Amino acid sequence: MITLWGAVGIAFGLWFATGWYLNERLQLVHAKLDRLLENFDGLREYLYEIDPQFDDERRLLTELFSDKPGTMFSGMDHMELEKRKREEGYRTLNAHFLDGGFRAPNQ
């Protein structure tokens, strides 16, 4: 018959072994993720540059850091855009998923 301390020891051993196994698997996942991110270096910046949903943000940031006259309110406009993105779940497009998520050129 197994004693109480034996059962606790077995449970502790299984708990430790499971934690060790999951930690090893997690390290493998992190290694694969690091390799993936190295292969796709710059993809996020590229998508930011070509995605039409960020047109207004790019325009405001360009105006904000330019010295042209008439751009004094671009910082305020950018803050309002960031607020709207937070309220809408970081989405600047007002199209539904079923519409394809594309913005018409005149908007």
Residue pairs with C-beta under 8 A, 6 or more apart in sequence:
2 10
48 54
49 58
52 102
52 103
53 91
53 92
53 93
53 101
53 103
54 92
56 81
56 92
57 78
57 81
57 92
60 74
60 77
60 78
60 81
61 78
63 71
63 74
64 71
64 74
64 75
64 78
81 92
84 92
85 91
85 92
88 94
93 101
93 102
93 103
95 101
95 102
95 103
